[in-house]
Amino acid sequence: MIEVEGHRVFNPEYLWYLESEQRDRWQKPDQVIQALQLSEGTVIADIGAGGGYFTERFSKKVGRFGHVYAVDVQDIMIAKLNERVKSNNLENVTVIKGKFETPMLPLHAIDIAFFSSVYKEIDNRIQYMKEVRRSLKPDGRVAVIEFYKDRGPVGPEFGDRLYETQIIDEMEKAGFVLI
């Protein structure tokens, strides 16, 4: 983790690891996509998209009638996302430079807001998630993937992890219901 504008965020020097084949083994992206129930036409926001590991996979899954909003707050990640979108001809992806207070997504446009290992980096999570709610369609959902606080050799330092109950509590305070 590094500090950017007073916020702790992922260190982009380790982006190579997020793009490595090793990640496929522990992240299981095909299982994640299956669990999200993505289909042709889905609109998904990849919040904290980094270099686009999930963005590219989502783009292929939602197809030409779907859309992916790839959001990040770091300029270096925005550059990497734009590069990936261009080089892989991901025509259904819009890259957005988010802010630490809001993802800057369009109102009532998103079917799924997706967070992979980034929820812990949000400072005022309840207020931020209220902003996310504004971007969701009436039946929109949020998916949060984080590392368990008390186990697992892969992932961030244990001090940078959150308990599952804490995430659920914060999401409920932001107006969400666990399904």
GIZI-V152405 format. One record per backbone hydrogen bond with DSSP energy under -0.5 kcal/mol. NH is the residue of the N-H (numbers start at 1). CO is the residue of the C=O. E is the energy in kcal/mol with one decimal. If there is no record, write none. Layout:
nh:NH co:CO e:E
nh:NH co:CO e:E
//
This chain:
nh:2 co:9 e:-3.1
nh:4 co:7 e:-3.0
nh:7 co:4 e:-1.8
nh:9 co:2 e:-3.0
nh:9 co:7 e:-0.6
nh:12 co:10 e:-0.7
nh:14 co:11 e:-2.1
nh:15 co:12 e:-1.7
nh:17 co:14 e:-1.1
nh:18 co:14 e:-1.2
nh:19 co:15 e:-1.1
nh:20 co:17 e:-1.1
nh:23 co:20 e:-0.9
nh:24 co:20 e:-0.7
nh:25 co:21 e:-1.0
nh:25 co:22 e:-0.6
nh:26 co:22 e:-1.3
nh:27 co:23 e:-3.4
nh:28 co:23 e:-0.5
nh:28 co:24 e:-1.5
nh:31 co:28 e:-0.6
nh:32 co:28 e:-2.0
nh:33 co:29 e:-2.6
nh:34 co:30 e:-2.1
nh:35 co:31 e:-2.5
nh:36 co:32 e:-1.9
nh:37 co:33 e:-0.6
nh:37 co:34 e:-1.0
nh:38 co:33 e:-1.3
nh:41 co:62 e:-2.7
nh:42 co:39 e:-2.3
nh:44 co:42 e:-0.6
nh:44 co:67 e:-2.5
nh:45 co:112 e:-2.8
nh:46 co:44 e:-0.6
nh:46 co:69 e:-2.9
nh:47 co:45 e:-1.0
nh:47 co:114 e:-2.5
nh:48 co:46 e:-0.5
nh:48 co:71 e:-2.1
nh:49 co:46 e:-0.7
nh:49 co:71 e:-2.9
nh:52 co:49 e:-2.3
nh:53 co:49 e:-0.5
nh:56 co:52 e:-2.5
nh:57 co:53 e:-0.8
nh:58 co:54 e:-3.2
nh:59 co:55 e:-2.6
nh:60 co:56 e:-1.9
nh:61 co:57 e:-1.8
nh:62 co:58 e:-2.8
nh:63 co:59 e:-1.2
nh:66 co:63 e:-1.2
nh:67 co:42 e:-2.0
nh:68 co:92 e:-2.8
nh:69 co:44 e:-2.5
nh:70 co:68 e:-0.6
nh:70 co:94 e:-2.7
nh:71 co:46 e:-2.4
nh:71 co:69 e:-0.7
nh:72 co:96 e:-1.8
nh:78 co:74 e:-2.3
nh:79 co:75 e:-2.4
nh:80 co:76 e:-2.0
nh:81 co:77 e:-2.9
nh:82 co:78 e:-2.7
nh:83 co:79 e:-2.3
nh:84 co:80 e:-2.5
nh:85 co:81 e:-2.9
nh:86 co:82 e:-2.3
nh:87 co:83 e:-2.9
nh:88 co:84 e:-2.1
nh:89 co:86 e:-1.0
nh:90 co:85 e:-2.3
nh:91 co:89 e:-1.6
nh:93 co:90 e:-1.4
nh:94 co:68 e:-2.7
nh:96 co:70 e:-2.9
nh:98 co:72 e:-2.2
nh:98 co:96 e:-1.1
nh:99 co:102 e:-3.0
nh:108 co:134 e:-2.4
nh:109 co:106 e:-0.9
nh:109 co:135 e:-1.9
nh:110 co:135 e:-2.6
nh:111 co:43 e:-2.5
nh:112 co:43 e:-1.7
nh:113 co:141 e:-2.4
nh:114 co:45 e:-3.4
nh:114 co:112 e:-0.6
nh:115 co:143 e:-2.6
nh:116 co:47 e:-0.6
nh:117 co:115 e:-0.6
nh:117 co:145 e:-3.5
nh:121 co:118 e:-1.8
nh:122 co:119 e:-1.6
nh:125 co:123 e:-1.1
nh:128 co:124 e:-2.5
nh:129 co:125 e:-2.9
nh:130 co:126 e:-1.5
nh:131 co:127 e:-1.6
nh:132 co:128 e:-2.0
nh:133 co:129 e:-2.2
nh:134 co:130 e:-1.2
nh:135 co:131 e:-0.8
nh:135 co:132 e:-1.2
nh:136 co:132 e:-0.8
nh:136 co:133 e:-0.8
nh:137 co:110 e:-3.0
nh:140 co:137 e:-2.6
nh:141 co:111 e:-2.7
nh:143 co:113 e:-2.7
nh:145 co:115 e:-3.0
nh:146 co:144 e:-0.5
nh:151 co:148 e:-0.7
nh:160 co:157 e:-1.8
nh:161 co:158 e:-1.4
nh:162 co:147 e:-0.6
nh:166 co:163 e:-0.6
nh:167 co:163 e:-1.7
nh:168 co:164 e:-2.4
nh:169 co:165 e:-2.4
nh:170 co:166 e:-2.5
nh:171 co:167 e:-2.5
nh:172 co:168 e:-2.4
nh:173 co:169 e:-2.1
nh:174 co:170 e:-1.3
nh:175 co:172 e:-1.6
nh:176 co:171 e:-2.5
//
